[in-house]
Amino acid sequence: MAIEGTARFAALRRLLRDPLGAAGCVIVALIVIMALGADLLAAYGPNVTSVKERLQDPSELHWLGTDQLGRDIFSRVLTGSRIALLVATVCSSISLVGGILLGLLAGYGPRWLDSLLILLFDSIRAFPTVLFSLAVVTILGPSLATIIFIITLFNVPVYARIVRTQTQSLRATEFIMAEQSLGAGLGRVLLVHLLPNVIGPLLILVSMDVPVVITIEAGLSFLGLGVRPPTASWGSILNDGYAFIRNTPWMVIAGGVPLILATLGFTFLGEALRDAFDPRLRKDV
């Protein structure tokens, strides 16, 4: 345990020494602070309107200006960060758990179960994301829960396939066969011996997929298929800004810059995590 803790501490030091990794940590920390402290950092309510102050440029009172209803854009960006982080956290968590369970069953279970699950994964991934989203939104209606359902449904097969491949490569190894010969049950083999060996690379992949989830949520909200007004989202801010871009560019900038920063931050962090925890990619080995 002490050796394992020392290895993790050394990997964390390598992560912080990497300029891109440190930058990713800072950006991700800022996004988390924005989301958790939105109520304290916002000077105005995100849905408070003031027609007299509509489409104002940035000023001391409104740092990012106001939208077409006089709402403070900075406050709405903060609230949008909460929506983005909520969707990313819920979707990534559910997709991770579902992908691990289905991937372990497909990789370690009987051949007929593996073939059935692979057929299910391929069938889900065969649908174009946008067209499938339109169909689901038409049936269920646009909402935050619908976005989470759509993104999770498309992410689970990706993670499950990765876990399946790693499980199939591990099931024939000597330590797994030894456990089986000693009478270890299915649950012990999957949870104690296989799971710790497949979850590490998957966690790094999840961290790199977070900006993809955030972008999908923003894109669906931009198309009017996501959170309903007046709830603030980076995508809905972009939609409002696009409609009034000739009057003021600040809404487009305010909605686009957080998306760019979130993509860079989580991508830098994921790349640095991969380099820090995968010994085959380390330059100091």
Backbone as CSV, one residue per row, in Angstrom:
resi,resn,N_x,N_y,N_z,CA_x,CA_y,CA_z,C_x,C_y,C_z
1,MET,0.821,-1.206,0.000,0.000,0.000,0.000,0.858,1.261,0.000
2,ALA,1.968,1.216,0.776,2.851,2.371,0.834,3.513,2.614,-0.519
3,ILE,3.918,1.516,-1.194,4.545,1.650,-2.505,3.549,2.210,-3.512
4,GLU,2.291,1.726,-3.437,1.259,2.214,-4.355,0.982,3.694,-4.121
5,GLY,0.930,4.099,-2.831,0.704,5.510,-2.526,1.847,6.381,-3.017
6,THR,3.079,5.895,-2.881,4.240,6.647,-3.371,4.197,6.798,-4.884
7,ALA,3.782,5.744,-5.581,3.687,5.801,-7.039,2.641,6.816,-7.484
8,ARG,1.515,6.841,-6.776,0.471,7.806,-7.131,0.930,9.240,-6.863
9,PHE,1.655,9.433,-5.760,2.149,10.771,-5.447,3.163,11.218,-6.492
10,ALA,4.013,10.292,-6.941,4.994,10.636,-7.975,4.295,10.978,-9.288
11,ALA,3.223,10.232,-9.615,2.466,10.526,-10.838,1.799,11.894,-10.742
12,LEU,1.306,12.244,-9.554,0.684,13.560,-9.368,1.706,14.673,-9.525
13,ARG,2.923,14.457,-9.023,3.988,15.461,-9.190,4.354,15.616,-10.650
14,ARG,4.405,14.510,-11.390,4.693,14.611,-12.821,3.582,15.373,-13.537
15,LEU,2.355,15.177,-13.099,1.227,15.877,-13.711,1.342,17.380,-13.515
16,LEU,1.680,17.801,-12.300,1.765,19.232,-12.007,3.003,19.867,-12.619
17,ARG,4.041,19.065,-12.875,5.244,19.622,-13.508,5.052,19.848,-15.009
18,ASP,4.119,19.138,-15.588,3.829,19.304,-17.013,3.100,20.633,-17.213
19,PRO,3.623,21.540,-18.052,2.962,22.844,-18.241,1.519,22.709,-18.711
20,LEU,1.278,21.806,-19.662,-0.086,21.620,-20.140,-0.973,21.016,-19.056
21,GLY,-0.423,20.087,-18.274,-1.191,19.494,-17.188,-1.547,20.516,-16.127
22,ALA,-0.564,21.372,-15.778,-0.841,22.418,-14.790,-1.870,23.407,-15.316
23,ALA,-1.758,23.773,-16.614,-2.742,24.681,-17.198,-4.124,24.054,-17.211
24,GLY,-4.193,22.756,-17.529,-5.478,22.062,-17.506,-6.094,22.039,-16.119
25,CYS,-5.264,21.793,-15.103,-5.768,21.792,-13.724,-6.316,23.153,-13.339
26,VAL,-5.626,24.217,-13.735,-6.073,25.570,-13.400,-7.405,25.882,-14.086
27,ILE,-7.508,25.568,-15.378,-8.736,25.863,-16.113,-9.911,25.059,-15.561
28,VAL,-9.683,23.773,-15.308,-10.758,22.936,-14.757,-11.170,23.436,-13.378
29,ALA,-10.184,23.840,-12.560,-10.507,24.370,-11.228,-11.337,25.644,-11.340
30,LEU,-11.013,26.508,-12.302,-11.789,27.731,-12.492,-13.231,27.422,-12.893
31,ILE,-13.405,26.440,-13.774,-14.759,26.069,-14.200,-15.549,25.506,-13.023
32,VAL,-14.897,24.699,-12.208,-15.578,24.136,-11.029,-15.953,25.242,-10.043
33,ILE,-15.048,26.202,-9.839,-15.338,27.324,-8.938,-16.501,28.150,-9.484
34,MET,-16.513,28.383,-10.791,-17.613,29.123,-11.408,-18.943,28.408,-11.190
35,ALA,-18.924,27.094,-11.355,-20.172,26.334,-11.227,-20.653,26.274,-9.780
36,LEU,-19.745,25.989,-8.860,-20.143,25.843,-7.464,-20.443,27.185,-6.800
37,GLY,-19.746,28.232,-7.227,-19.929,29.537,-6.602,-20.721,30.508,-7.434
38,ALA,-21.555,29.992,-8.356,-22.316,30.874,-9.246,-23.209,31.827,-8.466
39,ASP,-23.852,31.344,-7.417,-24.769,32.199,-6.652,-24.017,33.311,-5.919
40,LEU,-22.779,33.030,-5.498,-22.006,34.034,-4.770,-21.295,34.997,-5.713
41,LEU,-20.866,34.519,-6.864,-20.092,35.351,-7.793,-20.986,36.238,-8.652
42,ALA,-22.215,35.825,-8.869,-23.103,36.599,-9.743,-23.680,37.793,-8.994
43,ALA,-23.547,38.968,-9.592,-24.089,40.184,-8.973,-25.590,40.327,-9.215
44,TYR,-26.104,39.631,-10.223,-27.521,39.700,-10.565,-28.054,38.283,-10.731
45,GLY,-29.350,38.149,-10.630,-29.971,36.873,-10.926,-29.888,36.589,-12.415
46,PRO,-29.676,35.345,-12.806,-29.498,35.046,-14.238,-30.744,35.301,-15.072
47,ASN,-31.915,35.361,-14.435,-33.151,35.549,-15.179,-33.825,36.894,-14.886
48,VAL,-33.113,37.788,-14.189,-33.662,39.109,-13.873,-33.564,39.983,-15.120
49,THR,-34.704,40.498,-15.596,-34.745,41.293,-16.818,-34.831,42.785,-16.501
50,SER,-34.314,43.580,-17.435,-34.409,45.038,-17.344,-34.372,45.586,-18.770
51,VAL,-35.541,45.849,-19.315,-35.640,46.260,-20.713,-34.853,47.536,-20.980
52,LYS,-34.763,48.416,-19.998,-34.025,49.669,-20.188,-32.537,49.432,-20.410
53,GLU,-32.015,48.297,-19.939,-30.581,48.014,-20.033,-30.273,46.955,-21.079
54,ARG,-31.145,46.734,-22.031,-30.961,45.665,-23.015,-29.816,45.975,-23.980
55,LEU,-29.071,44.897,-24.345,-27.991,44.955,-25.340,-26.942,46.015,-25.017
56,GLN,-26.568,46.093,-23.741,-25.519,47.026,-23.338,-24.141,46.391,-23.517
57,ASP,-23.140,47.227,-23.761,-21.760,46.764,-23.838,-21.220,46.507,-22.431
58,PRO,-20.110,45.775,-22.312,-19.514,45.550,-20.995,-19.229,46.852,-20.264
59,SER,-19.476,46.845,-18.961,-19.264,48.026,-18.126,-18.951,47.553,-16.716
60,GLU,-18.780,48.507,-15.803,-18.507,48.150,-14.411,-19.697,47.444,-13.778
61,LEU,-20.901,47.778,-14.202,-22.094,47.141,-13.646,-22.347,45.774,-14.267
62,HIS,-22.090,45.656,-15.559,-22.309,44.392,-16.277,-21.021,44.052,-17.019
63,TRP,-20.228,43.146,-16.441,-18.886,42.870,-16.937,-18.882,42.344,-18.373
64,LEU,-19.911,41.600,-18.753,-19.987,41.060,-20.107,-21.169,41.641,-20.879
65,GLY,-21.725,42.727,-20.380,-22.854,43.347,-21.042,-24.171,42.679,-20.691
66,THR,-25.210,43.012,-21.435,-26.552,42.454,-21.204,-27.098,41.905,-22.521
67,ASP,-28.111,41.044,-22.403,-28.704,40.450,-23.602,-29.932,41.234,-24.046
68,GLN,-30.732,40.638,-24.933,-31.862,41.345,-25.518,-32.971,41.632,-24.516
69,LEU,-32.954,40.981,-23.364,-33.945,41.231,-22.318,-33.365,42.014,-21.149
70,GLY,-32.129,42.458,-21.270,-31.487,43.204,-20.200,-30.925,42.332,-19.099
71,ARG,-30.806,41.028,-19.341,-30.244,40.133,-18.331,-28.721,40.204,-18.356
72,ASP,-28.116,40.104,-17.183,-26.661,40.188,-17.066,-26.026,38.934,-17.655
73,ILE,-25.184,39.113,-18.676,-24.606,37.969,-19.374,-23.614,37.229,-18.484
74,PHE,-22.842,37.952,-17.682,-21.871,37.293,-16.808,-22.563,36.344,-15.837
75,SER,-23.683,36.773,-15.281,-24.431,35.909,-14.370,-24.961,34.678,-15.092
76,ARG,-25.378,34.852,-16.339,-25.891,33.719,-17.106,-24.770,32.759,-17.516
77,VAL,-23.570,33.298,-17.769,-22.434,32.429,-18.070,-22.077,31.572,-16.850
78,LEU,-22.113,32.189,-15.667,-21.845,31.425,-14.445,-22.869,30.311,-14.253
79,THR,-24.141,30.630,-14.457,-25.184,29.617,-14.329,-25.035,28.551,-15.408
80,GLY,-24.626,28.966,-16.611,-24.400,27.999,-17.677,-23.266,27.035,-17.366
81,SER,-22.256,27.505,-16.659,-21.166,26.608,-16.256,-21.670,25.531,-15.308
82,ARG,-22.643,25.866,-14.475,-23.230,24.871,-13.577,-23.977,23.810,-14.378
83,ILE,-24.738,24.243,-15.395,-25.456,23.291,-16.239,-24.468,22.388,-16.976
84,ALA,-23.417,22.985,-17.539,-22.430,22.216,-18.299,-21.734,21.185,-17.411
85,LEU,-21.333,21.602,-16.213,-20.634,20.684,-15.307,-21.571,19.608,-14.791
86,LEU,-22.829,19.960,-14.550,-23.807,18.964,-14.098,-24.014,17.892,-15.158
87,VAL,-24.221,18.318,-16.400,-24.434,17.355,-17.480,-23.196,16.480,-17.664
88,ALA,-22.010,17.092,-17.647,-20.779,16.338,-17.836,-20.570,15.323,-16.715
89,THR,-20.835,15.729,-15.478,-20.618,14.830,-14.341,-21.596,13.667,-14.357
90,VAL,-22.874,13.968,-14.550,-23.895,12.909,-14.531,-23.706,11.952,-15.703
91,CYS,-23.527,12.508,-16.912,-23.371,11.658,-18.096,-22.114,10.799,-18.011
92,SER,-20.999,11.384,-17.592,-19.749,10.635,-17.506,-19.830,9.539,-16.440
93,SER,-20.465,9.833,-15.308,-20.573,8.847,-14.230,-21.441,7.668,-14.648
94,ILE,-22.623,7.967,-15.206,-23.517,6.889,-15.623,-22.902,6.093,-16.765
95,SER,-22.288,6.788,-17.729,-21.665,6.095,-18.852,-20.510,5.213,-18.387
96,LEU,-19.735,5.700,-17.419,-18.604,4.922,-16.903,-19.077,3.645,-16.227
97,VAL,-20.055,3.787,-15.332,-20.559,2.605,-14.612,-21.220,1.627,-15.581
98,GLY,-22.085,2.149,-16.467,-22.743,1.269,-17.422,-21.770,0.609,-18.382
99,GLY,-20.769,1.365,-18.847,-19.783,0.800,-19.756,-18.940,-0.281,-19.102
100,ILE,-18.584,-0.062,-17.840,-17.787,-1.069,-17.127,-18.581,-2.357,-16.938
101,LEU,-19.825,-2.236,-16.481,-20.643,-3.433,-16.235,-20.892,-4.216,-17.522
102,LEU,-21.329,-3.524,-18.568,-21.624,-4.215,-19.823,-20.348,-4.739,-20.481
103,GLY,-19.248,-3.975,-20.373,-17.989,-4.426,-20.961,-17.435,-5.668,-20.271
104,LEU,-17.533,-5.712,-18.944,-17.076,-6.900,-18.213,-17.920,-8.118,-18.557
105,LEU,-19.224,-7.914,-18.648,-20.101,-9.037,-19.003,-19.827,-9.531,-20.422
106,ALA,-19.603,-8.590,-21.345,-19.341,-8.986,-22.726,-17.991,-9.679,-22.867
107,GLY,-16.996,-9.196,-22.148,-15.657,-9.754,-22.282,-15.437,-11.050,-21.527
108,TYR,-16.177,-11.252,-20.423,-15.955,-12.433,-19.593,-17.094,-13.438,-19.689
109,GLY,-18.245,-12.986,-20.204,-19.407,-13.865,-20.270,-19.352,-14.841,-21.429
110,PRO,-20.423,-15.604,-21.617,-20.469,-16.569,-22.737,-20.484,-15.858,-24.085
111,ARG,-20.192,-16.611,-25.125,-20.063,-16.022,-26.453,-21.383,-15.435,-26.947
112,TRP,-22.508,-16.111,-26.626,-23.793,-15.603,-27.110,-24.120,-14.235,-26.489
113,LEU,-23.748,-14.050,-25.207,-23.974,-12.767,-24.559,-23.085,-11.690,-25.165
114,ASP,-21.846,-12.050,-25.457,-20.924,-11.104,-26.092,-21.463,-10.665,-27.455
115,SER,-21.919,-11.616,-28.251,-22.449,-11.278,-29.585,-23.697,-10.409,-29.472
116,LEU,-24.552,-10.684,-28.489,-25.773,-9.904,-28.314,-25.451,-8.471,-27.912
117,LEU,-24.511,-8.297,-26.990,-24.150,-6.954,-26.534,-23.435,-6.164,-27.631
118,ILE,-22.580,-6.830,-28.393,-21.893,-6.149,-29.495,-22.909,-5.679,-30.543
119,LEU,-23.912,-6.524,-30.826,-24.970,-6.122,-31.755,-25.719,-4.908,-31.229
120,LEU,-25.980,-4.881,-29.924,-26.657,-3.742,-29.312,-25.796,-2.485,-29.405
121,PHE,-24.504,-2.602,-29.099,-23.592,-1.443,-29.180,-23.531,-0.890,-30.600
122,ASP,-23.377,-1.782,-31.576,-23.276,-1.347,-32.968,-24.573,-0.707,-33.448
123,SER,-25.703,-1.217,-32.983,-26.994,-0.662,-33.397,-27.165,0.752,-32.869
124,ILE,-26.751,0.982,-31.630,-26.874,2.327,-31.049,-25.949,3.301,-31.747
125,ARG,-24.702,2.890,-31.992,-23.732,3.786,-32.606,-23.998,4.006,-34.093
126,ALA,-24.853,3.174,-34.694,-25.145,3.326,-36.117,-26.034,4.528,-36.392
127,PHE,-26.801,4.968,-35.390,-27.689,6.111,-35.578,-26.877,7.410,-35.579
128,PRO,-27.137,8.317,-36.523,-26.516,9.648,-36.448,-26.974,10.372,-35.189
129,THR,-26.039,10.984,-34.489,-26.349,11.587,-33.195,-27.426,12.659,-33.300
130,VAL,-27.306,13.549,-34.272,-28.251,14.661,-34.384,-29.647,14.159,-34.716
131,LEU,-29.753,13.249,-35.694,-31.068,12.734,-36.077,-31.714,11.957,-34.936
132,PHE,-30.913,11.171,-34.232,-31.445,10.429,-33.100,-31.897,11.385,-31.994
133,SER,-31.112,12.438,-31.785,-31.485,13.431,-30.772,-32.811,14.099,-31.120
134,LEU,-32.988,14.441,-32.402,-34.242,15.056,-32.833,-35.425,14.131,-32.586
135,ALA,-35.232,12.840,-32.870,-36.310,11.885,-32.666,-36.656,11.733,-31.190
136,VAL,-35.624,11.641,-30.348,-35.862,11.474,-28.913,-36.505,12.723,-28.321
137,VAL,-36.027,13.903,-28.732,-36.595,15.147,-28.218,-38.047,15.294,-28.652
138,THR,-38.356,14.849,-29.857,-39.744,14.906,-30.326,-40.655,14.045,-29.459
139,ILE,-40.146,12.904,-29.023,-40.955,11.989,-28.209,-41.009,12.425,-26.745
140,LEU,-39.843,12.730,-26.176,-39.763,13.021,-24.738,-39.900,14.508,-24.418
141,GLY,-39.641,15.368,-25.413,-39.663,16.808,-25.158,-38.293,17.305,-24.740
142,PRO,-37.953,18.549,-25.092,-36.629,19.100,-24.728,-36.529,19.362,-23.234
143,SER,-35.472,18.868,-22.618,-35.232,19.075,-21.186,-33.809,18.639,-20.878
144,LEU,-33.365,18.954,-19.681,-32.025,18.547,-19.245,-31.935,17.032,-19.128
145,ALA,-33.007,16.402,-18.649,-33.018,14.942,-18.520,-32.909,14.265,-19.886
146,THR,-33.522,14.858,-20.895,-33.436,14.291,-22.242,-32.017,14.355,-22.769
147,ILE,-31.343,15.466,-22.532,-29.939,15.604,-22.963,-29.081,14.538,-22.288
148,ILE,-29.246,14.366,-20.987,-28.461,13.377,-20.250,-28.720,11.977,-20.794
149,PHE,-29.978,11.675,-21.099,-30.322,10.359,-21.639,-29.645,10.121,-22.986
150,ILE,-29.701,11.114,-23.878,-29.129,10.959,-25.220,-27.616,10.775,-25.157
151,ILE,-26.942,11.635,-24.403,-25.479,11.565,-24.339,-25.029,10.259,-23.688
152,THR,-25.698,9.864,-22.618,-25.330,8.618,-21.930,-25.527,7.414,-22.834
153,LEU,-26.630,7.400,-23.563,-26.922,6.273,-24.448,-25.847,6.095,-25.512
154,PHE,-25.269,7.192,-26.002,-24.243,7.100,-27.028,-22.851,6.850,-26.439
155,ASN,-22.622,7.198,-25.172,-21.293,7.032,-24.583,-21.071,5.640,-24.014
156,VAL,-22.118,5.022,-23.498,-21.969,3.704,-22.870,-21.343,2.682,-23.817
157,PRO,-21.803,2.560,-25.075,-21.170,1.562,-25.957,-19.680,1.798,-26.189
158,VAL,-19.249,3.063,-26.212,-17.829,3.359,-26.429,-16.994,2.805,-25.280
159,TYR,-17.403,3.105,-24.045,-16.667,2.621,-22.882,-16.773,1.103,-22.753
160,ALA,-17.949,0.556,-23.063,-18.148,-0.887,-22.936,-17.246,-1.658,-23.900
161,ARG,-17.077,-1.144,-25.098,-16.203,-1.821,-26.066,-14.745,-1.842,-25.589
162,ILE,-14.299,-0.733,-24.992,-12.923,-0.673,-24.492,-12.726,-1.669,-23.350
163,VAL,-13.672,-1.697,-22.410,-13.583,-2.632,-21.285,-13.660,-4.070,-21.786
164,ARG,-14.513,-4.324,-22.754,-14.632,-5.684,-23.319,-13.308,-6.152,-23.897
165,THR,-12.656,-5.292,-24.673,-11.382,-5.669,-25.296,-10.321,-5.970,-24.240
166,GLN,-10.236,-5.113,-23.216,-9.239,-5.337,-22.169,-9.567,-6.588,-21.354
167,THR,-10.847,-6.829,-21.111,-11.247,-8.009,-20.347,-10.906,-9.286,-21.101
168,GLN,-11.141,-9.298,-22.402,-10.826,-10.487,-23.187,-9.318,-10.753,-23.224
169,SER,-8.513,-9.702,-23.185,-7.060,-9.898,-23.175,-6.561,-10.364,-21.812
170,LEU,-7.318,-10.083,-20.757,-6.889,-10.453,-19.404,-7.444,-11.806,-18.943
171,ARG,-8.559,-12.235,-19.509,-9.215,-13.440,-18.991,-8.381,-14.702,-19.192
172,ALA,-7.455,-14.678,-20.158,-6.612,-15.850,-20.409,-5.250,-15.756,-19.726
173,THR,-5.037,-14.729,-18.892,-3.756,-14.586,-18.207,-3.654,-15.578,-17.059
174,GLU,-2.425,-15.765,-16.591,-2.186,-16.810,-15.585,-2.863,-16.499,-14.256
175,PHE,-2.867,-15.232,-13.829,-3.426,-14.941,-12.503,-4.949,-15.102,-12.493
176,ILE,-5.601,-14.861,-13.614,-7.042,-15.086,-13.684,-7.337,-16.587,-13.692
177,MET,-6.572,-17.350,-14.463,-6.773,-18.799,-14.501,-6.466,-19.440,-13.158
178,ALA,-5.495,-18.870,-12.438,-5.191,-19.385,-11.102,-6.348,-19.135,-10.142
179,GLU,-6.936,-17.955,-10.199,-8.095,-17.642,-9.362,-9.257,-18.574,-9.679
180,GLN,-9.480,-18.849,-10.958,-10.554,-19.753,-11.345,-10.310,-21.162,-10.816
181,SER,-9.050,-21.625,-10.883,-8.731,-22.973,-10.394,-8.880,-23.082,-8.885
182,LEU,-8.753,-21.942,-8.186,-8.924,-21.937,-6.734,-10.387,-21.796,-6.322
183,GLY,-11.269,-21.720,-7.305,-12.701,-21.675,-7.009,-13.264,-20.282,-6.822
184,ALA,-12.575,-19.265,-7.304,-13.090,-17.897,-7.168,-14.361,-17.734,-7.993
185,GLY,-15.345,-17.066,-7.411,-16.608,-16.857,-8.085,-16.525,-15.778,-9.147
186,LEU,-17.603,-15.662,-9.911,-17.644,-14.677,-11.002,-17.497,-13.252,-10.475
187,GLY,-18.190,-12.960,-9.377,-18.132,-11.611,-8.823,-16.745,-11.233,-8.358
188,ARG,-16.048,-12.165,-7.717,-14.695,-11.872,-7.235,-13.727,-11.654,-8.401
189,VAL,-13.825,-12.488,-9.430,-12.926,-12.346,-10.578,-13.149,-11.001,-11.273
190,LEU,-14.426,-10.620,-11.442,-14.724,-9.389,-12.161,-14.362,-8.152,-11.354
191,LEU,-14.773,-8.120,-10.090,-14.635,-6.905,-9.285,-13.260,-6.754,-8.646
192,VAL,-12.639,-7.854,-8.254,-11.372,-7.782,-7.516,-10.169,-7.837,-8.455
193,HIS,-10.258,-8.617,-9.519,-9.072,-8.848,-10.352,-9.143,-8.148,-11.712
194,LEU,-10.298,-8.141,-12.341,-10.391,-7.530,-13.669,-10.642,-6.025,-13.600
195,LEU,-11.559,-5.600,-12.722,-11.937,-4.191,-12.661,-10.751,-3.259,-12.400
196,PRO,-9.867,-3.532,-11.406,-8.739,-2.616,-11.176,-7.798,-2.501,-12.374
197,ASN,-7.766,-3.502,-13.234,-6.854,-3.479,-14.380,-7.435,-2.776,-15.594
198,VAL,-8.738,-2.534,-15.619,-9.349,-1.907,-16.793,-9.846,-0.491,-16.516
199,ILE,-9.972,-0.122,-15.247,-10.599,1.162,-14.937,-9.642,2.340,-15.107
200,GLY,-8.332,2.123,-14.957,-7.376,3.226,-15.052,-7.411,3.949,-16.391
201,PRO,-7.151,3.233,-17.502,-7.220,3.902,-18.806,-8.591,4.487,-19.104
202,LEU,-9.638,3.870,-18.561,-10.994,4.363,-18.826,-11.232,5.705,-18.147
203,LEU,-10.698,5.886,-16.945,-10.853,7.163,-16.253,-10.180,8.292,-17.019
204,ILE,-9.023,8.009,-17.609,-8.342,9.020,-18.417,-9.179,9.359,-19.650
205,LEU,-9.765,8.338,-20.271,-10.620,8.571,-21.437,-11.842,9.403,-21.074
206,VAL,-12.408,9.147,-19.903,-13.575,9.908,-19.458,-13.223,11.384,-19.304
207,SER,-12.058,11.662,-18.703,-11.654,13.057,-18.519,-11.475,13.764,-19.858
208,MET,-11.070,13.037,-20.886,-10.900,13.644,-22.204,-12.223,13.754,-22.954
209,ASP,-13.227,12.982,-22.529,-14.547,13.039,-23.171,-15.453,14.097,-22.548
210,VAL,-15.063,14.640,-21.401,-15.893,15.660,-20.745,-16.166,16.855,-21.663
211,PRO,-15.144,17.428,-22.347,-15.458,18.555,-23.242,-16.381,18.165,-24.385
212,VAL,-16.321,16.904,-24.822,-17.237,16.447,-25.874,-18.675,16.483,-25.364
213,VAL,-18.870,16.025,-24.122,-20.207,16.048,-23.523,-20.701,17.481,-23.378
214,ILE,-19.836,18.364,-22.905,-20.212,19.770,-22.736,-20.578,20.392,-24.081
215,THR,-19.812,20.068,-25.116,-20.085,20.622,-26.448,-21.403,20.101,-27.006
216,ILE,-21.694,18.817,-26.789,-22.968,18.261,-27.262,-24.134,18.936,-26.567
217,GLU,-24.009,19.135,-25.251,-25.083,19.823,-24.513,-25.274,21.241,-25.035
218,ALA,-24.179,21.947,-25.274,-24.283,23.313,-25.790,-24.881,23.324,-27.190
219,GLY,-24.490,22.347,-28.016,-25.022,22.288,-29.368,-26.516,22.021,-29.397
220,LEU,-26.975,21.092,-28.555,-28.405,20.807,-28.500,-29.185,21.993,-27.943
221,SER,-28.614,22.674,-26.952,-29.275,23.867,-26.414,-29.296,24.984,-27.449
222,PHE,-28.238,25.096,-28.259,-28.199,26.090,-29.319,-29.313,25.842,-30.339
223,LEU,-29.607,24.567,-30.603,-30.663,24.212,-31.545,-32.054,24.245,-30.918
224,GLY,-32.124,24.564,-29.626,-33.414,24.592,-28.952,-33.887,23.240,-28.479
225,LEU,-32.970,22.251,-28.430,-33.333,20.890,-28.025,-32.871,20.566,-26.612
226,GLY,-32.291,21.539,-25.926,-31.745,21.283,-24.602,-32.591,21.880,-23.502
227,VAL,-31.931,22.573,-22.575,-32.638,23.166,-21.438,-33.602,24.221,-21.943
228,ARG,-34.707,24.339,-21.272,-35.745,25.255,-21.711,-35.524,26.642,-21.130
229,PRO,-35.866,27.682,-21.889,-35.803,29.050,-21.367,-36.725,29.184,-20.161
230,PRO,-36.349,30.012,-19.175,-35.230,30.967,-19.214,-33.932,30.433,-18.622
231,THR,-33.821,29.100,-18.432,-32.603,28.545,-17.853,-31.404,28.876,-18.734
232,ALA,-30.334,29.339,-18.108,-29.145,29.754,-18.858,-28.271,28.547,-19.184
233,SER,-27.801,28.520,-20.410,-26.853,27.515,-20.880,-25.911,28.193,-21.847
234,TRP,-24.681,27.701,-21.942,-23.744,28.290,-22.889,-24.297,28.212,-24.309
235,GLY,-24.998,27.134,-24.630,-25.586,27.007,-25.955,-26.703,28.000,-26.205
236,SER,-27.570,28.204,-25.205,-28.655,29.174,-25.373,-28.115,30.605,-25.438
237,ILE,-27.026,30.890,-24.706,-26.393,32.209,-24.797,-25.847,32.429,-26.209
238,LEU,-25.242,31.388,-26.793,-24.761,31.480,-28.170,-25.914,31.697,-29.145
239,ASN,-27.024,31.026,-28.896,-28.195,31.177,-29.763,-28.718,32.609,-29.724
240,ASP,-28.831,33.167,-28.504,-29.267,34.563,-28.383,-28.263,35.513,-29.035
241,GLY,-26.983,35.229,-28.850,-25.961,36.090,-29.430,-25.953,36.051,-30.939
242,TYR,-26.207,34.871,-31.513,-26.246,34.756,-32.970,-27.403,35.579,-33.542
243,ALA,-28.540,35.598,-32.826,-29.697,36.349,-33.311,-29.456,37.857,-33.260
244,PHE,-28.609,38.301,-32.340,-28.382,39.750,-32.173,-26.922,40.117,-32.421
245,ILE,-26.229,39.335,-33.266,-24.800,39.569,-33.459,-24.532,40.907,-34.152
246,ARG,-25.481,41.413,-34.924,-25.285,42.706,-35.574,-25.402,43.861,-34.578
247,ASN,-26.125,43.622,-33.479,-26.270,44.669,-32.465,-25.104,44.668,-31.488
248,THR,-24.679,43.461,-31.089,-23.578,43.354,-30.134,-22.937,41.974,-30.264
249,PRO,-21.609,41.887,-30.290,-20.941,40.583,-30.388,-20.669,39.937,-29.038
250,TRP,-21.009,40.630,-27.951,-20.564,40.170,-26.637,-21.212,38.865,-26.203
251,MET,-22.447,38.627,-26.621,-23.112,37.383,-26.232,-22.444,36.169,-26.881
252,VAL,-22.077,36.317,-28.154,-21.397,35.213,-28.841,-20.046,34.936,-28.193
253,ILE,-19.317,35.996,-27.867,-18.017,35.838,-27.210,-18.194,35.202,-25.829
254,ALA,-19.191,35.685,-25.072,-19.409,35.177,-23.715,-19.838,33.722,-23.721
255,GLY,-20.579,33.292,-24.746,-20.983,31.892,-24.819,-19.937,30.988,-25.433
256,GLY,-19.082,31.538,-26.321,-18.099,30.713,-27.010,-16.810,30.503,-26.252
257,VAL,-16.328,31.553,-25.565,-15.054,31.444,-24.845,-15.080,30.374,-23.757
258,PRO,-16.141,30.262,-22.922,-16.158,29.183,-21.931,-16.094,27.795,-22.563
259,LEU,-16.739,27.607,-23.710,-16.670,26.315,-24.395,-15.247,26.006,-24.841
260,ILE,-14.570,27.024,-25.372,-13.183,26.833,-25.814,-12.278,26.513,-24.626
261,LEU,-12.440,27.265,-23.536,-11.611,27.026,-22.351,-11.878,25.648,-21.744
262,ALA,-13.149,25.243,-21.681,-13.482,23.924,-21.138,-12.869,22.823,-21.993
263,THR,-12.928,22.976,-23.314,-12.338,21.979,-24.204,-10.823,21.893,-24.009
264,LEU,-10.162,23.044,-23.958,-8.713,23.056,-23.760,-8.347,22.500,-22.385
265,GLY,-9.058,22.943,-21.344,-8.712,22.529,-19.987,-8.815,21.031,-19.783
266,PHE,-9.947,20.440,-20.146,-10.122,19.003,-19.929,-9.256,18.182,-20.884
267,THR,-8.994,18.688,-22.084,-8.107,17.972,-23.002,-6.675,17.976,-22.485
268,PHE,-6.193,19.141,-22.041,-4.849,19.211,-21.459,-4.735,18.284,-20.248
269,LEU,-5.772,18.301,-19.391,-5.735,17.473,-18.189,-5.728,15.990,-18.545
270,GLY,-6.560,15.597,-19.512,-6.597,14.192,-19.906,-5.289,13.724,-20.513
271,GLU,-4.701,14.554,-21.370,-3.411,14.197,-21.967,-2.327,14.072,-20.899
272,ALA,-2.322,15.005,-19.949,-1.311,14.970,-18.888,-1.520,13.759,-17.974
273,LEU,-2.774,13.421,-17.687,-3.047,12.233,-16.878,-2.558,10.972,-17.584
274,ARG,-2.793,10.899,-18.858,-2.337,9.731,-19.616,-0.820,9.615,-19.576
275,ASP,-0.124,10.733,-19.792,1.339,10.706,-19.772,1.890,10.410,-18.379
276,ALA,1.185,10.888,-17.336,1.692,10.731,-15.973,1.479,9.323,-15.440
277,PHE,0.364,8.680,-15.811,0.029,7.395,-15.211,0.323,6.210,-16.122
278,ASP,0.642,6.458,-17.395,1.000,5.361,-18.293,2.514,5.314,-18.435
279,PRO,3.173,4.317,-17.829,4.643,4.270,-17.854,5.214,4.118,-19.270
280,ARG,4.434,3.610,-20.201,4.952,3.425,-21.564,5.114,4.749,-22.290
281,LEU,4.426,5.813,-21.804,4.499,7.110,-22.449,5.426,8.075,-21.733
282,ARG,5.973,7.692,-20.603,6.822,8.587,-19.836,8.195,8.665,-20.467
283,LYS,8.725,9.871,-20.512,10.041,10.084,-21.101,11.168,9.798,-20.112
284,ASP,10.810,9.715,-18.816,11.851,9.531,-17.818,12.070,8.092,-17.449
285,VAL,11.433,7.180,-18.180,11.580,5.770,-17.880,12.720,5.180,-18.719
